[in-house]
Amino acid sequence: MVSSALPTGLAGAGLSATSARSTSESRLKPAAHEFEACLMKEFLEPLQKDPLFGEDGDSGGSGNALMSYGSEALARGISERGGFGIATKIIDHFKTGKASQEKAESGSGS
């Protein structure tokens, strides 16, 4: 009877549908901002190669690593404060999709 000891569904795991939804939404926001930050970092990368931001003789790994870290931090900060709006669009898309799905499910259940 090992199978009877395993929880089935969210209720068996001690999670309600509401708490599962809030967990999903709490993971969506950081993931969306991380995605936008990755895109922004790619846009900022050409600036690292500009002679204005680096010394002529600096081809060392530590300088490149520091510039890369700086670009990543800048991109993450910009994204968390609005950025290009990509993260916001992703979050809105999934919220709208969930609302549509819940509406369809509640309408078909009647």
Biopython code that builds the backbone (N, CA, C, O; Angstrom):
import numpy as np
from Bio.PDB.StructureBuilder import StructureBuilder

atoms = [
    (1, "MET", "N", (0.815, -1.182, 0.000)),
    (1, "MET", "CA", (0.000, 0.000, 0.000)),
    (1, "MET", "C", (0.865, 1.254, 0.000)),
    (1, "MET", "O", (0.519, 2.241, 0.650)),
    (2, "VAL", "N", (1.953, 1.232, -0.698)),
    (2, "VAL", "CA", (2.829, 2.387, -0.787)),
    (2, "VAL", "C", (2.154, 3.520, -1.540)),
    (2, "VAL", "O", (2.317, 4.688, -1.186)),
    (3, "SER", "N", (1.393, 3.178, -2.584)),
    (3, "SER", "CA", (0.764, 4.211, -3.398)),
    (3, "SER", "C", (-0.258, 5.031, -2.621)),
    (3, "SER", "O", (-0.473, 6.199, -2.946)),
    (4, "SER", "N", (-0.902, 4.448, -1.590)),
    (4, "SER", "CA", (-1.885, 5.207, -0.819)),
    (4, "SER", "C", (-1.227, 6.256, 0.071)),
    (4, "SER", "O", (-1.884, 7.210, 0.488)),
    (5, "ALA", "N", (0.058, 6.094, 0.367)),
    (5, "ALA", "CA", (0.758, 7.054, 1.205)),
    (5, "ALA", "C", (1.194, 8.289, 0.425)),
    (5, "ALA", "O", (1.523, 9.315, 1.021)),
    (6, "LEU", "N", (1.200, 8.196, -0.911)),
    (6, "LEU", "CA", (1.610, 9.336, -1.721)),
    (6, "LEU", "C", (0.462, 10.317, -1.877)),
    (6, "LEU", "O", (-0.670, 9.903, -2.130)),
    (7, "PRO", "N", (0.735, 11.632, -1.727)),
    (7, "PRO", "CA", (-0.334, 12.611, -1.890)),
    (7, "PRO", "C", (-0.745, 12.727, -3.348)),
    (7, "PRO", "O", (0.079, 12.618, -4.255)),
    (8, "THR", "N", (-2.029, 12.950, -3.551)),
    (8, "THR", "CA", (-2.527, 13.126, -4.917)),
    (8, "THR", "C", (-3.045, 14.543, -5.058)),
    (8, "THR", "O", (-3.849, 14.993, -4.243)),
    (9, "GLY", "N", (-2.600, 15.242, -6.069)),
    (9, "GLY", "CA", (-3.062, 16.602, -6.341)),
    (9, "GLY", "C", (-2.523, 17.605, -5.346)),
    (9, "GLY", "O", (-1.732, 17.277, -4.462)),
    (10, "LEU", "N", (-2.966, 18.821, -5.513)),
    (10, "LEU", "CA", (-2.511, 19.899, -4.638)),
    (10, "LEU", "C", (-3.104, 19.794, -3.245)),
    (10, "LEU", "O", (-2.439, 20.134, -2.266)),
    (11, "ALA", "N", (-4.341, 19.331, -3.137)),
    (11, "ALA", "CA", (-4.973, 19.219, -1.826)),
    (11, "ALA", "C", (-4.229, 18.212, -0.963)),
    (11, "ALA", "O", (-4.088, 18.414, 0.244)),
    (12, "GLY", "N", (-3.754, 17.130, -1.568)),
    (12, "GLY", "CA", (-3.011, 16.121, -0.824)),
    (12, "GLY", "C", (-1.658, 16.625, -0.376)),
    (12, "GLY", "O", (-1.110, 16.140, 0.613)),
    (13, "ALA", "N", (-1.121, 17.579, -1.083)),
    (13, "ALA", "CA", (0.181, 18.134, -0.724)),
    (13, "ALA", "C", (0.042, 19.245, 0.301)),
    (13, "ALA", "O", (1.039, 19.816, 0.741)),
    (14, "GLY", "N", (-1.194, 19.554, 0.683)),
    (14, "GLY", "CA", (-1.398, 20.607, 1.674)),
    (14, "GLY", "C", (-1.454, 21.989, 1.043)),
    (14, "GLY", "O", (-1.351, 22.991, 1.751)),
    (15, "LEU", "N", (-1.614, 22.064, -0.269)),
    (15, "LEU", "CA", (-1.679, 23.348, -0.954)),
    (15, "LEU", "C", (-3.064, 23.524, -1.544)),
    (15, "LEU", "O", (-3.594, 22.620, -2.192)),
    (16, "SER", "N", (-3.637, 24.667, -1.323)),
    (16, "SER", "CA", (-4.910, 24.965, -1.973)),
    (16, "SER", "C", (-4.632, 25.506, -3.365)),
    (16, "SER", "O", (-3.491, 25.843, -3.682)),
    (17, "ALA", "N", (-5.652, 25.594, -4.192)),
    (17, "ALA", "CA", (-5.484, 26.126, -5.544)),
    (17, "ALA", "C", (-5.036, 27.575, -5.480)),
    (17, "ALA", "O", (-4.255, 28.017, -6.324)),
    (18, "THR", "N", (-5.516, 28.323, -4.495)),
    (18, "THR", "CA", (-5.134, 29.729, -4.360)),
    (18, "THR", "C", (-3.660, 29.872, -4.019)),
    (18, "THR", "O", (-2.972, 30.715, -4.595)),
    (19, "SER", "N", (-3.163, 29.058, -3.088)),
    (19, "SER", "CA", (-1.754, 29.165, -2.720)),
    (19, "SER", "C", (-0.854, 28.674, -3.843)),
    (19, "SER", "O", (0.252, 29.187, -4.015)),
    (20, "ALA", "N", (-1.310, 27.686, -4.613)),
    (20, "ALA", "CA", (-0.530, 27.226, -5.762)),
    (20, "ALA", "C", (-0.450, 28.317, -6.817)),
    (20, "ALA", "O", (0.593, 28.510, -7.441)),
    (21, "ARG", "N", (-1.554, 29.031, -7.015)),
    (21, "ARG", "CA", (-1.590, 30.126, -7.989)),
    (21, "ARG", "C", (-0.661, 31.255, -7.545)),
    (21, "ARG", "O", (0.073, 31.806, -8.365)),
    (22, "SER", "N", (-0.683, 31.606, -6.253)),
    (22, "SER", "CA", (0.169, 32.687, -5.777)),
    (22, "SER", "C", (1.643, 32.290, -5.840)),
    (22, "SER", "O", (2.499, 33.141, -6.080)),
    (23, "THR", "N", (1.948, 31.008, -5.627)),
    (23, "THR", "CA", (3.320, 30.524, -5.761)),
    (23, "THR", "C", (3.779, 30.646, -7.198)),
    (23, "THR", "O", (4.906, 31.061, -7.467)),
    (24, "SER", "N", (2.904, 30.283, -8.120)),
    (24, "SER", "CA", (3.214, 30.385, -9.542)),
    (24, "SER", "C", (3.450, 31.831, -9.943)),
    (24, "SER", "O", (4.393, 32.126, -10.678)),
    (25, "GLU", "N", (2.597, 32.742, -9.465)),
    (25, "GLU", "CA", (2.743, 34.158, -9.785)),
    (25, "GLU", "C", (3.983, 34.753, -9.142)),
    (25, "GLU", "O", (4.619, 35.632, -9.724)),
    (26, "SER", "N", (4.337, 34.287, -7.949)),
    (26, "SER", "CA", (5.525, 34.816, -7.287)),
    (26, "SER", "C", (6.802, 34.380, -8.001)),
    (26, "SER", "O", (7.827, 35.054, -7.897)),
    (27, "ARG", "N", (6.754, 33.266, -8.720)),
    (27, "ARG", "CA", (7.915, 32.822, -9.489)),
    (27, "ARG", "C", (7.948, 33.463, -10.868)),
    (27, "ARG", "O", (9.016, 33.603, -11.464)),
    (28, "LEU", "N", (6.783, 33.852, -11.378)),
    (28, "LEU", "CA", (6.698, 34.428, -12.715)),
    (28, "LEU", "C", (7.388, 35.781, -12.793)),
    (28, "LEU", "O", (8.128, 36.049, -13.739)),
    (29, "LYS", "N", (7.153, 36.625, -11.813)),
    (29, "LYS", "CA", (7.698, 37.989, -11.857)),
    (29, "LYS", "C", (9.228, 38.008, -11.899)),
    (29, "LYS", "O", (9.792, 38.674, -12.767)),
    (30, "PRO", "N", (9.927, 37.297, -10.991)),
    (30, "PRO", "CA", (11.395, 37.293, -11.082)),
    (30, "PRO", "C", (11.910, 36.666, -12.379)),
    (30, "PRO", "O", (12.913, 37.115, -12.933)),
    (31, "ALA", "N", (11.222, 35.628, -12.860)),
    (31, "ALA", "CA", (11.656, 34.980, -14.102)),
    (31, "ALA", "C", (11.497, 35.920, -15.286)),
    (31, "ALA", "O", (12.362, 35.968, -16.160)),
    (32, "ALA", "N", (10.393, 36.672, -15.324)),
    (32, "ALA", "CA", (10.168, 37.623, -16.414)),
    (32, "ALA", "C", (11.210, 38.731, -16.389)),
    (32, "ALA", "O", (11.710, 39.138, -17.437)),
    (33, "HIS", "N", (11.541, 39.219, -15.199)),
    (33, "HIS", "CA", (12.559, 40.274, -15.092)),
    (33, "HIS", "C", (13.946, 39.738, -15.436)),
    (33, "HIS", "O", (14.756, 40.447, -16.032)),
    (34, "GLU", "N", (14.214, 38.517, -15.070)),
    (34, "GLU", "CA", (15.505, 37.900, -15.415)),
    (34, "GLU", "C", (15.635, 37.749, -16.928)),
    (34, "GLU", "O", (16.706, 37.987, -17.487)),
    (35, "PHE", "N", (14.549, 37.354, -17.592)),
    (35, "PHE", "CA", (14.547, 37.229, -19.046)),
    (35, "PHE", "C", (14.811, 38.583, -19.698)),
    (35, "PHE", "O", (15.631, 38.692, -20.609)),
    (36, "GLU", "N", (14.110, 39.612, -19.224)),
    (36, "GLU", "CA", (14.314, 40.949, -19.786)),
    (36, "GLU", "C", (15.736, 41.438, -19.529)),
    (36, "GLU", "O", (16.340, 42.076, -20.392)),
    (37, "ALA", "N", (16.272, 41.141, -18.348)),
    (37, "ALA", "CA", (17.638, 41.545, -18.026)),
    (37, "ALA", "C", (18.643, 40.864, -18.949)),
    (37, "ALA", "O", (19.623, 41.482, -19.364)),
    (38, "CYS", "N", (18.406, 39.597, -19.270)),
    (38, "CYS", "CA", (19.302, 38.894, -20.206)),
    (38, "CYS", "C", (19.291, 39.552, -21.577)),
    (38, "CYS", "O", (20.341, 39.705, -22.201)),
    (39, "LEU", "N", (18.116, 39.941, -22.047)),
    (39, "LEU", "CA", (18.027, 40.635, -23.334)),
    (39, "LEU", "C", (18.732, 41.986, -23.276)),
    (39, "LEU", "O", (19.454, 42.359, -24.201)),
    (40, "MET", "N", (18.520, 42.710, -22.193)),
    (40, "MET", "CA", (19.144, 44.027, -22.051)),
    (40, "MET", "C", (20.660, 43.901, -21.965)),
    (40, "MET", "O", (21.386, 44.746, -22.490)),
    (41, "LYS", "N", (21.137, 42.856, -21.309)),
    (41, "LYS", "CA", (22.581, 42.639, -21.218)),
    (41, "LYS", "C", (23.174, 42.447, -22.609)),
    (41, "LYS", "O", (24.264, 42.938, -22.904)),
    (42, "GLU", "N", (22.445, 41.727, -23.459)),
    (42, "GLU", "CA", (22.922, 41.524, -24.832)),
    (42, "GLU", "C", (22.988, 42.853, -25.590)),
    (42, "GLU", "O", (23.886, 43.062, -26.406)),
    (43, "PHE", "N", (22.040, 43.743, -25.321)),
    (43, "PHE", "CA", (22.072, 45.058, -25.954)),
    (43, "PHE", "C", (23.215, 45.921, -25.418)),
    (43, "PHE", "O", (23.757, 46.755, -26.143)),
    (44, "LEU", "N", (23.579, 45.721, -24.157)),
    (44, "LEU", "CA", (24.644, 46.511, -23.545)),
    (44, "LEU", "C", (26.040, 45.979, -23.877)),
    (44, "LEU", "O", (27.032, 46.692, -23.724)),
    (45, "GLU", "N", (26.113, 44.741, -24.327)),
    (45, "GLU", "CA", (27.405, 44.110, -24.599)),
    (45, "GLU", "C", (28.281, 44.883, -25.583)),
    (45, "GLU", "O", (29.483, 44.996, -25.339)),
    (46, "PRO", "N", (27.747, 45.420, -26.678)),
    (46, "PRO", "CA", (28.607, 46.184, -27.591)),
    (46, "PRO", "C", (29.267, 47.398, -26.930)),
    (46, "PRO", "O", (30.336, 47.833, -27.360)),
    (47, "LEU", "N", (28.644, 47.937, -25.904)),
    (47, "LEU", "CA", (29.247, 49.068, -25.197)),
    (47, "LEU", "C", (30.533, 48.666, -24.479)),
    (47, "LEU", "O", (31.429, 49.489, -24.292)),
    (48, "GLN", "N", (30.620, 47.397, -24.078)),
    (48, "GLN", "CA", (31.817, 46.919, -23.393)),
    (48, "GLN", "C", (33.028, 46.964, -24.313)),
    (48, "GLN", "O", (34.157, 47.131, -23.852)),
    (49, "LYS", "N", (32.796, 46.816, -25.608)),
    (49, "LYS", "CA", (33.896, 46.786, -26.569)),
    (49, "LYS", "C", (34.274, 48.185, -27.055)),
    (49, "LYS", "O", (35.265, 48.352, -27.766)),
    (50, "ASP", "N", (33.481, 49.191, -26.670)),
    (50, "ASP", "CA", (33.752, 50.563, -27.075)),
    (50, "ASP", "C", (34.996, 51.074, -26.352)),
    (50, "ASP", "O", (35.112, 50.904, -25.139)),
    (51, "PRO", "N", (35.927, 51.696, -27.076)),
    (51, "PRO", "CA", (37.152, 52.194, -26.444)),
    (51, "PRO", "C", (36.883, 53.257, -25.378)),
    (51, "PRO", "O", (37.726, 53.492, -24.512)),
    (52, "LEU", "N", (35.735, 53.889, -25.434)),
    (52, "LEU", "CA", (35.389, 54.897, -24.447)),
    (52, "LEU", "C", (35.272, 54.285, -23.048)),
    (52, "LEU", "O", (35.574, 54.946, -22.054)),
    (53, "PHE", "N", (34.829, 53.014, -22.968)),
    (53, "PHE", "CA", (34.600, 52.359, -21.690)),
    (53, "PHE", "C", (35.722, 51.431, -21.251)),
    (53, "PHE", "O", (35.651, 50.863, -20.161)),
    (54, "GLY", "N", (36.735, 51.266, -22.051)),
    (54, "GLY", "CA", (37.837, 50.389, -21.682)),
    (54, "GLY", "C", (39.161, 51.009, -22.078)),
    (54, "GLY", "O", (39.222, 51.867, -22.958)),
    (55, "GLU", "N", (40.204, 50.573, -21.427)),
    (55, "GLU", "CA", (41.528, 51.064, -21.772)),
    (55, "GLU", "C", (42.015, 50.343, -23.020)),
    (55, "GLU", "O", (41.626, 49.206, -23.285)),
    (56, "ASP", "N", (42.880, 51.021, -23.790)),
    (56, "ASP", "CA", (43.370, 50.456, -25.039)),
    (56, "ASP", "C", (44.107, 49.140, -24.819)),
    (56, "ASP", "O", (43.942, 48.205, -25.602)),
    (57, "GLY", "N", (44.896, 49.057, -23.792)),
    (57, "GLY", "CA", (45.713, 47.868, -23.561)),
    (57, "GLY", "C", (45.040, 46.823, -22.702)),
    (57, "GLY", "O", (45.638, 45.792, -22.396)),
    (58, "ASP", "N", (43.804, 47.073, -22.307)),
    (58, "ASP", "CA", (43.130, 46.149, -21.402)),
    (58, "ASP", "C", (42.478, 45.009, -22.178)),
    (58, "ASP", "O", (41.370, 45.148, -22.695)),
    (59, "SER", "N", (43.170, 43.897, -22.249)),
    (59, "SER", "CA", (42.576, 42.705, -22.848)),
    (59, "SER", "C", (42.547, 41.581, -21.819)),
    (59, "SER", "O", (42.332, 40.418, -22.158)),
    (60, "GLY", "N", (42.765, 41.946, -20.555)),
    (60, "GLY", "CA", (42.803, 40.961, -19.477)),
    (60, "GLY", "C", (41.431, 40.457, -19.118)),
    (60, "GLY", "O", (40.418, 41.105, -19.380)),
    (61, "GLY", "N", (41.418, 39.292, -18.517)),
    (61, "GLY", "CA", (40.158, 38.654, -18.150)),
    (61, "GLY", "C", (39.455, 39.349, -17.006)),
    (61, "GLY", "O", (38.225, 39.373, -16.970)),
    (62, "SER", "N", (40.200, 39.919, -16.064)),
    (62, "SER", "CA", (39.551, 40.540, -14.912)),
    (62, "SER", "C", (38.775, 41.784, -15.305)),
    (62, "SER", "O", (37.694, 42.031, -14.771)),
    (63, "GLY", "N", (39.304, 42.565, -16.223)),
    (63, "GLY", "CA", (38.587, 43.748, -16.691)),
    (63, "GLY", "C", (37.327, 43.374, -17.439)),
    (63, "GLY", "O", (36.287, 44.010, -17.270)),
    (64, "ASN", "N", (37.415, 42.345, -18.266)),
    (64, "ASN", "CA", (36.248, 41.878, -19.008)),
    (64, "ASN", "C", (35.192, 41.301, -18.065)),
    (64, "ASN", "O", (33.997, 41.521, -18.258)),
    (65, "ALA", "N", (35.629, 40.573, -17.061)),
    (65, "ALA", "CA", (34.702, 39.986, -16.095)),
    (65, "ALA", "C", (33.982, 41.078, -15.311)),
    (65, "ALA", "O", (32.783, 40.978, -15.050)),
    (66, "LEU", "N", (34.714, 42.114, -14.939)),
    (66, "LEU", "CA", (34.113, 43.215, -14.197)),
    (66, "LEU", "C", (33.101, 43.967, -15.062)),
    (66, "LEU", "O", (32.024, 44.328, -14.588)),
    (67, "MET", "N", (33.446, 44.203, -16.330)),
    (67, "MET", "CA", (32.514, 44.872, -17.240)),
    (67, "MET", "C", (31.269, 44.008, -17.461)),
    (67, "MET", "O", (30.156, 44.531, -17.525)),
    (68, "SER", "N", (31.450, 42.716, -17.574)),
    (68, "SER", "CA", (30.326, 41.807, -17.775)),
    (68, "SER", "C", (29.410, 41.823, -16.557)),
    (68, "SER", "O", (28.188, 41.867, -16.694)),
    (69, "TYR", "N", (29.995, 41.786, -15.377)),
    (69, "TYR", "CA", (29.204, 41.832, -14.147)),
    (69, "TYR", "C", (28.463, 43.164, -14.044)),
    (69, "TYR", "O", (27.299, 43.199, -13.647)),
    (70, "GLY", "N", (29.129, 44.244, -14.398)),
    (70, "GLY", "CA", (28.501, 45.561, -14.365)),
    (70, "GLY", "C", (27.329, 45.649, -15.320)),
    (70, "GLY", "O", (26.279, 46.193, -14.976)),
    (71, "SER", "N", (27.504, 45.113, -16.521)),
    (71, "SER", "CA", (26.410, 45.115, -17.502)),
    (71, "SER", "C", (25.227, 44.303, -17.008)),
    (71, "SER", "O", (24.074, 44.698, -17.181)),
    (72, "GLU", "N", (25.518, 43.168, -16.395)),
    (72, "GLU", "CA", (24.457, 42.310, -15.868)),
    (72, "GLU", "C", (23.692, 43.015, -14.755)),
    (72, "GLU", "O", (22.462, 42.972, -14.721)),
    (73, "ALA", "N", (24.410, 43.661, -13.850)),
    (73, "ALA", "CA", (23.767, 44.371, -12.742)),
    (73, "ALA", "C", (22.954, 45.557, -13.257)),
    (73, "ALA", "O", (21.849, 45.805, -12.775)),
    (74, "LEU", "N", (23.486, 46.282, -14.220)),
    (74, "LEU", "CA", (22.777, 47.412, -14.802)),
    (74, "LEU", "C", (21.499, 46.943, -15.496)),
    (74, "LEU", "O", (20.436, 47.539, -15.316)),
    (75, "ALA", "N", (21.605, 45.887, -16.279)),
    (75, "ALA", "CA", (20.445, 45.348, -16.994)),
    (75, "ALA", "C", (19.373, 44.878, -16.020)),
    (75, "ALA", "O", (18.187, 45.125, -16.238)),
    (76, "ARG", "N", (19.780, 44.199, -14.943)),
    (76, "ARG", "CA", (18.815, 43.713, -13.954)),
    (76, "ARG", "C", (18.122, 44.895, -13.272)),
    (76, "ARG", "O", (16.908, 44.875, -13.071)),
    (77, "GLY", "N", (18.896, 45.921, -12.919)),
    (77, "GLY", "CA", (18.318, 47.098, -12.271)),
    (77, "GLY", "C", (17.341, 47.831, -13.172)),
    (77, "GLY", "O", (16.270, 48.242, -12.725)),
    (78, "ILE", "N", (17.699, 47.995, -14.426)),
    (78, "ILE", "CA", (16.811, 48.669, -15.375)),
    (78, "ILE", "C", (15.530, 47.862, -15.560)),
    (78, "ILE", "O", (14.438, 48.431, -15.579)),
    (79, "SER", "N", (15.652, 46.557, -15.694)),
    (79, "SER", "CA", (14.486, 45.701, -15.894)),
    (79, "SER", "C", (13.538, 45.761, -14.707)),
    (79, "SER", "O", (12.324, 45.840, -14.891)),
    (80, "GLU", "N", (14.068, 45.726, -13.505)),
    (80, "GLU", "CA", (13.231, 45.737, -12.305)),
    (80, "GLU", "C", (12.502, 47.066, -12.135)),
    (80, "GLU", "O", (11.516, 47.142, -11.402)),
    (81, "ARG", "N", (12.976, 48.107, -12.800)),
    (81, "ARG", "CA", (12.338, 49.422, -12.695)),
    (81, "ARG", "C", (11.599, 49.812, -13.967)),
    (81, "ARG", "O", (11.375, 50.995, -14.221)),
    (82, "GLY", "N", (11.225, 48.832, -14.754)),
    (82, "GLY", "CA", (10.415, 49.115, -15.932)),
    (82, "GLY", "C", (11.062, 48.665, -17.219)),
    (82, "GLY", "O", (10.413, 48.028, -18.048)),
    (83, "GLY", "N", (12.326, 48.983, -17.402)),
    (83, "GLY", "CA", (13.067, 48.548, -18.577)),
    (83, "GLY", "C", (12.365, 48.848, -19.879)),
    (83, "GLY", "O", (11.835, 49.942, -20.072)),
    (84, "PHE", "N", (12.361, 47.877, -20.773)),
    (84, "PHE", "CA", (11.690, 48.001, -22.060)),
    (84, "PHE", "C", (10.214, 47.636, -21.957)),
    (84, "PHE", "O", (9.456, 47.828, -22.908)),
    (85, "GLY", "N", (9.808, 47.112, -20.809)),
    (85, "GLY", "CA", (8.415, 46.697, -20.632)),
    (85, "GLY", "C", (8.165, 45.257, -21.031)),
    (85, "GLY", "O", (7.019, 44.805, -21.033)),
    (86, "ILE", "N", (9.216, 44.531, -21.367)),
    (86, "ILE", "CA", (9.065, 43.138, -21.784)),
    (86, "ILE", "C", (8.558, 42.283, -20.620)),
    (86, "ILE", "O", (7.643, 41.477, -20.791)),
    (87, "ALA", "N", (9.146, 42.459, -19.449)),
    (87, "ALA", "CA", (8.728, 41.671, -18.282)),
    (87, "ALA", "C", (7.271, 41.954, -17.942)),
    (87, "ALA", "O", (6.521, 41.036, -17.610)),
    (88, "THR", "N", (6.870, 43.207, -18.022)),
    (88, "THR", "CA", (5.489, 43.571, -17.735)),
    (88, "THR", "C", (4.536, 42.908, -18.720)),
    (88, "THR", "O", (3.477, 42.416, -18.328)),
    (89, "LYS", "N", (4.906, 42.893, -19.994)),
    (89, "LYS", "CA", (4.072, 42.253, -21.014)),
    (89, "LYS", "C", (3.952, 40.750, -20.767)),
    (89, "LYS", "O", (2.877, 40.174, -20.929)),
    (90, "ILE", "N", (5.060, 40.117, -20.374)),
    (90, "ILE", "CA", (5.038, 38.677, -20.086)),
    (90, "ILE", "C", (4.100, 38.390, -18.917)),
    (90, "ILE", "O", (3.272, 37.482, -18.987)),
    (91, "ILE", "N", (4.231, 39.164, -17.849)),
    (91, "ILE", "CA", (3.391, 38.974, -16.665)),
    (91, "ILE", "C", (1.922, 39.198, -17.014)),
    (91, "ILE", "O", (1.066, 38.403, -16.626)),
    (92, "ASP", "N", (1.625, 40.276, -17.744)),
    (92, "ASP", "CA", (0.244, 40.554, -18.148)),
    (92, "ASP", "C", (-0.315, 39.445, -19.032)),
    (92, "ASP", "O", (-1.475, 39.059, -18.896)),
    (93, "HIS", "N", (0.512, 38.939, -19.933)),
    (93, "HIS", "CA", (0.076, 37.864, -20.826)),
    (93, "HIS", "C", (-0.365, 36.637, -20.038)),
    (93, "HIS", "O", (-1.417, 36.060, -20.314)),
    (94, "PHE", "N", (0.438, 36.240, -19.061)),
    (94, "PHE", "CA", (0.102, 35.045, -18.298)),
    (94, "PHE", "C", (-1.080, 35.290, -17.364)),
    (94, "PHE", "O", (-1.883, 34.383, -17.143)),
    (95, "LYS", "N", (-1.202, 36.503, -16.809)),
    (95, "LYS", "CA", (-2.359, 36.800, -15.968)),
    (95, "LYS", "C", (-3.634, 36.793, -16.790)),
    (95, "LYS", "O", (-4.655, 36.269, -16.347)),
    (96, "THR", "N", (-3.585, 37.369, -17.986)),
    (96, "THR", "CA", (-4.748, 37.386, -18.868)),
    (96, "THR", "C", (-5.109, 35.974, -19.297)),
    (96, "THR", "O", (-6.286, 35.615, -19.344)),
    (97, "GLY", "N", (-4.100, 35.176, -19.607)),
    (97, "GLY", "CA", (-4.335, 33.788, -19.999)),
    (97, "GLY", "C", (-4.974, 32.987, -18.890)),
    (97, "GLY", "O", (-5.880, 32.192, -19.140)),
    (98, "LYS", "N", (-4.511, 33.184, -17.657)),
    (98, "LYS", "CA", (-5.092, 32.457, -16.519)),
    (98, "LYS", "C", (-6.523, 32.899, -16.276)),
    (98, "LYS", "O", (-7.385, 32.072, -15.981)),
    (99, "ALA", "N", (-6.789, 34.207, -16.397)),
    (99, "ALA", "CA", (-8.144, 34.712, -16.185)),
    (99, "ALA", "C", (-9.088, 34.148, -17.238)),
    (99, "ALA", "O", (-10.219, 33.778, -16.922)),
    (100, "SER", "N", (-8.637, 34.078, -18.477)),
    (100, "SER", "CA", (-9.465, 33.517, -19.557)),
    (100, "SER", "C", (-9.739, 32.045, -19.314)),
    (100, "SER", "O", (-10.853, 31.563, -19.518)),
    (101, "GLN", "N", (-8.700, 31.331, -18.871)),
    (101, "GLN", "CA", (-8.847, 29.898, -18.619)),
    (101, "GLN", "C", (-9.820, 29.655, -17.462)),
    (101, "GLN", "O", (-10.673, 28.771, -17.537)),
    (102, "GLU", "N", (-9.685, 30.445, -16.395)),
    (102, "GLU", "CA", (-10.582, 30.282, -15.245)),
    (102, "GLU", "C", (-12.017, 30.618, -15.625)),
    (102, "GLU", "O", (-12.952, 29.958, -15.172)),
    (103, "LYS", "N", (-12.196, 31.645, -16.459)),
    (103, "LYS", "CA", (-13.531, 32.023, -16.899)),
    (103, "LYS", "C", (-14.150, 30.912, -17.735)),
    (103, "LYS", "O", (-15.328, 30.592, -17.573)),
    (104, "ALA", "N", (-13.354, 30.320, -18.632)),
    (104, "ALA", "CA", (-13.848, 29.219, -19.461)),
    (104, "ALA", "C", (-14.195, 28.003, -18.621)),
    (104, "ALA", "O", (-15.197, 27.334, -18.874)),
    (105, "GLU", "N", (-13.364, 27.713, -17.613)),
    (105, "GLU", "CA", (-13.630, 26.570, -16.745)),
    (105, "GLU", "C", (-14.877, 26.777, -15.912)),
    (105, "GLU", "O", (-15.662, 25.847, -15.734)),
    (106, "SER", "N", (-15.072, 27.980, -15.399)),
    (106, "SER", "CA", (-16.261, 28.242, -14.575)),
    (106, "SER", "C", (-17.528, 28.270, -15.425)),
    (106, "SER", "O", (-18.606, 27.906, -14.956)),
    (107, "GLY", "N", (-17.392, 28.703, -16.677)),
    (107, "GLY", "CA", (-18.538, 28.727, -17.582)),
    (107, "GLY", "C", (-18.943, 27.352, -18.035)),
    (107, "GLY", "O", (-20.131, 27.090, -18.219)),
    (108, "SER", "N", (-17.984, 26.462, -18.221)),
    (108, "SER", "CA", (-18.299, 25.101, -18.689)),
    (108, "SER", "C", (-18.770, 24.217, -17.543)),
    (108, "SER", "O", (-19.407, 23.190, -17.778)),
    (109, "GLY", "N", (-18.466, 24.600, -16.315)),
    (109, "GLY", "CA", (-18.866, 23.794, -15.163)),
    (109, "GLY", "C", (-20.316, 23.958, -14.783)),
    (109, "GLY", "O", (-20.852, 23.137, -14.039)),
    (110, "SER", "N", (-20.979, 25.017, -15.284)),
    (110, "SER", "CA", (-22.377, 25.286, -14.904)),
    (110, "SER", "C", (-23.339, 24.440, -15.670)),
    (110, "SER", "O", (-24.549, 24.544, -15.468)),
]
sb = StructureBuilder()
sb.init_structure("model")
sb.init_model(0)
sb.init_chain("A")
sb.init_seg("    ")
for serial, (resi, resn, name, xyz) in enumerate(atoms, 1):
    if name == "N":
        sb.init_residue(resn, " ", resi, " ")
    sb.init_atom(name, np.array(xyz, "f"), 0.0, 1.0, " ", f" {name:<3s}", serial, name[0])
structure = sb.get_structure()
